[in-house]
Amino acid sequence: MAIYPPEPFRIKMVEPIKRTDRQTREAALKRAGYNVFGLRAEEIFIDLLTDSGTGAMSQHQWSAMMEGDESYAGANSYFRLAEAMDEIFSFRFFVPTHQGRAAENILCAVMLGKEQYVPSNMHFDTTEGNIRARGGRPTNLVIEEAFDPKNRHPFKGNMDICKLRAFIEQVGGEKIPFGMITITNNAGGGQPVSMENLKAVAAVYKEFNIPFFIDACRFAENAYFIKLREPGYEHKSTLEIARETFALADGATMSAKKDAIVNIGGFLAMNDKELFQNVKNELILREGFPTYGGLAGRDLDAMATGLREGLNEDYLAYRLGQTAYLGERLLEVGIPIVEPPGGHAIYIDAGSLLSHIPQSEFPGQALSIQLYLEGGIRGVELGSVAFAYPDPDTGEMIHPRMELVRLALPRRVYTQAHLDYIVGTLERIMARKDEIRGVRITYAPELLRHFTAQFEPL
Ligand SMILES: *Cc1c(COP(=O)(O)O)cnc(C)c1O
């Protein structure tokens, strides 16, 4: 039996949520064009759309916000954030940004040219979108095990070092302005990357003189996975592991809405002084002055406090334990998921659960619709709706290798009873899965289409 870890906090403020009837949900979904992004939050009972910016801040974070310094330039809040940044990441320079994709946009604006490549284990959708928007080519080089949902490799987010080397040799290092790795690998199941792999990736990039940037959204969860699973790290603190991680890189992008447990925020950090100059100029144009980067002073304080809290090991044991509980309970009732459970989310293998629906009819989208209709639960499709794209050379649709539905767990928000309700809902869906049909796209933008696409049931 799966074990639920007792929460290392108690609840002092509550936010009411309510259940709706099926008829109301049917009407809401139709109005939203069968895309759960178009629903109103009050139409949802349990919202697992994302763990981004949806966490519950602590009393320490709320009180830090009261001390926010709203000076336009050189605010105290900025220096408090800079202290936390130095403690954890130790890059020479950083700028705050309003969220992760703003950091990605600025990095791409100043470093990436047309027809240039950016390798990673797997880029997240916004990173991929920002690279493509500048005419670049994002390339995913994760290990093969990542594509086998049943494979319980402890570090399924690892980069395939042979593929990386072969790729660089094939396209040429001069066509790669920077290389990345995403920790944990959100697009591939929230799976961690080992320190051994991070070191090997850093060494390859260095050999070819390619600056190495880490997409650090879930660096704390990744550090705790390393502590739990990698020999030699069991006695190191998550802070020590994080410091060792970032010492390998030339810079990082981060959405603080993830492991810094804030509702808004992010950063772009780097060691290169000239790059920092260019970044600041671009930031001033797009986001704001370099000591606030599109955020209020109070947001910087919440982030400084949250970055440290996110590394707390009692919190991380609960966090990863809660996700594992949901995953193991789903496996107990026969729902296929990406194994082992990731850090921030459970990824249902919709391609295998609804194997009668072809990729061109979006089995993940069909499942996300059923989750809402059956239980008022909102998850997100991460399959062909999110990731299929036309080959730039041939125009032919390239489908991703897995059709997933992500159930992301907001930090410190839902309880065991909520998770058991999710399991019960999926059990009922599974019992009548053969009746479930796919969908057809009626509208889709060119980039990041899952946010606004519209559908019709088949
Ligand atoms: C959320 C996320 C981003 C983008 O961050 P936003 O704050 O949503 O703009 C980038 N990479 C990864 C891995 C993410 O999870």
PDBQT file of the ligand as one rigid body, heavy atoms in Angstrom, charges set to zero:
ROOT
HETATM    1  C1  LIG A 501       7.384  26.504 -15.996  1.00  0.00    +0.000 C 
HETATM    2  C2  LIG A 501       8.593  26.184 -16.743  1.00  0.00    +0.000 A 
HETATM    3  C3  LIG A 501       9.203  27.119 -17.578  1.00  0.00    +0.000 A 
HETATM    4  C4  LIG A 501       8.592  28.480 -17.886  1.00  0.00    +0.000 C 
HETATM    5  O1  LIG A 501       8.330  29.233 -16.766  1.00  0.00    +0.000 OA
HETATM    6  P1  LIG A 501       7.085  30.258 -16.680  1.00  0.00    +0.000 P 
HETATM    7  O2  LIG A 501       7.265  30.859 -15.318  1.00  0.00    +0.000 OA
HETATM    8  O3  LIG A 501       5.846  29.457 -16.804  1.00  0.00    +0.000 OA
HETATM    9  O4  LIG A 501       7.242  31.247 -17.759  1.00  0.00    +0.000 OA
HETATM   10  C5  LIG A 501      10.385  26.753 -18.185  1.00  0.00    +0.000 A 
HETATM   11  N1  LIG A 501      10.929  25.553 -18.001  1.00  0.00    +0.000 NA
HETATM   12  C6  LIG A 501      10.379  24.619 -17.210  1.00  0.00    +0.000 A 
HETATM   13  C7  LIG A 501      11.038  23.299 -17.016  1.00  0.00    +0.000 C 
HETATM   14  C8  LIG A 501       9.185  24.895 -16.563  1.00  0.00    +0.000 A 
HETATM   15  O5  LIG A 501       8.627  23.964 -15.789  1.00  0.00    +0.000 OA
ENDROOT
TORSDOF 0
